[in-house]
Amino acid sequence: TLVARILPHEDSLLAAEVVGIPRERIVAGRGPFSLEENLSTIRRFHIGCLVTKDSGEAGGVPAKIEAARQAGCKVVMVARPKDASKGTFSSLDDVVSEVKARVR
């Protein structure tokens, strides 16, 4: 089950709903989030694999990684490709398929 943590803007909430993510699976908030907040979210939703972009220390990545480690949760870190023509996706379905293939 997909849980999405997104910015708390109405257009973001609507976009998540349009792609089929129900509101009860949306965590809306503005980070960075603390270790405790990340751990709480991972545990509340029984998250087994955390997918996050590499936004560095300013984006709260160390707290996310530590929370995942403490919870025994796998992490997929998405980096911005050096060559924009490689490793990019045009749909959420393509991203989900790629993550599933790499996590197995």
C-alpha positions as CSV (number, residue, x, y, z in Angstrom):
1,T,0.0,0.0,0.0
2,L,1.3,3.4,-1.0
3,V,1.5,6.2,1.6
4,A,2.5,9.6,0.3
5,R,4.0,12.4,2.4
6,I,3.3,15.7,0.5
7,L,3.2,19.4,1.1
8,P,-0.1,20.5,2.7
9,H,-1.4,22.4,-0.4
10,E,-4.8,21.8,-1.8
11,D,-3.4,21.2,-5.3
12,S,-1.0,18.6,-3.9
13,L,-3.8,16.8,-2.0
14,L,-6.0,16.9,-5.1
15,A,-3.2,15.5,-7.4
16,A,-2.6,12.7,-4.9
17,E,-6.3,11.8,-5.0
18,V,-6.4,12.0,-8.8
19,V,-3.8,9.3,-9.0
20,G,-5.7,7.1,-6.6
21,I,-4.1,7.8,-3.2
22,P,-7.0,8.0,-0.6
23,R,-6.7,10.9,2.0
24,E,-6.2,8.4,4.8
25,R,-2.9,7.4,3.1
26,I,-1.7,10.9,2.7
27,V,0.6,12.5,5.3
28,A,0.5,16.3,4.6
29,G,3.1,18.4,6.2
30,R,6.2,20.6,5.6
31,G,9.5,19.1,6.6
32,P,12.1,18.5,7.6
33,F,10.7,16.0,10.0
34,S,12.4,14.8,13.2
35,L,13.6,11.3,13.8
36,E,10.6,10.8,16.1
37,E,8.1,12.1,13.5
38,N,9.6,9.8,10.8
39,L,9.6,6.8,13.0
40,S,6.0,7.5,14.1
41,T,4.9,7.6,10.4
42,I,6.8,4.4,9.5
43,R,5.3,2.6,12.4
44,R,1.7,4.0,12.0
45,F,1.5,2.8,8.4
46,H,3.7,-0.3,8.8
47,I,6.0,1.0,6.1
48,G,8.5,-1.7,4.9
49,C,10.1,0.4,2.1
50,L,10.7,4.1,2.3
51,V,11.2,5.9,-1.1
52,T,12.7,9.4,-0.8
53,K,14.5,11.9,-2.8
54,D,18.0,12.8,-1.8
55,S,17.4,16.3,-0.4
56,G,20.4,16.2,1.9
57,E,20.7,17.3,5.4
58,A,18.5,20.4,4.8
59,G,15.7,18.1,3.6
60,G,15.9,15.9,6.7
61,V,17.5,12.8,5.0
62,P,19.6,11.8,8.0
63,A,16.5,11.6,10.2
64,K,14.6,9.6,7.6
65,I,17.5,7.1,7.2
66,E,17.9,6.7,10.9
67,A,14.2,6.2,11.5
68,A,14.1,3.6,8.7
69,R,17.1,1.8,10.2
70,Q,15.5,1.7,13.7
71,A,12.3,0.4,12.2
72,G,14.0,-2.2,10.0
73,C,12.6,-0.5,6.9
74,K,14.3,-0.6,3.5
75,V,15.2,2.7,1.8
76,V,15.2,3.6,-1.8
77,M,17.0,6.9,-2.4
78,V,16.1,8.8,-5.5
79,A,18.9,11.1,-6.8
80,R,18.6,13.7,-9.5
81,P,20.3,12.2,-12.6
82,K,23.4,13.9,-13.8
83,D,22.1,13.4,-17.4
84,A,18.4,14.3,-17.4
85,S,17.8,12.1,-20.4
86,K,18.5,8.9,-18.3
87,G,16.7,7.6,-15.2
88,T,13.7,9.9,-15.5
89,F,10.0,8.8,-15.4
90,S,7.0,10.3,-16.9
91,S,4.4,8.6,-14.8
92,L,3.8,7.4,-11.2
93,D,3.2,3.9,-12.6
94,D,6.6,3.8,-14.2
95,V,8.2,4.9,-10.9
96,V,6.3,2.2,-8.9
97,S,7.3,-0.5,-11.4
98,E,11.0,0.5,-11.2
99,V,10.9,0.5,-7.4
100,K,9.2,-2.9,-7.3
101,A,11.8,-4.3,-9.7
102,R,14.7,-3.0,-7.6
103,V,13.4,-4.0,-4.1
104,R,12.7,-7.6,-4.9
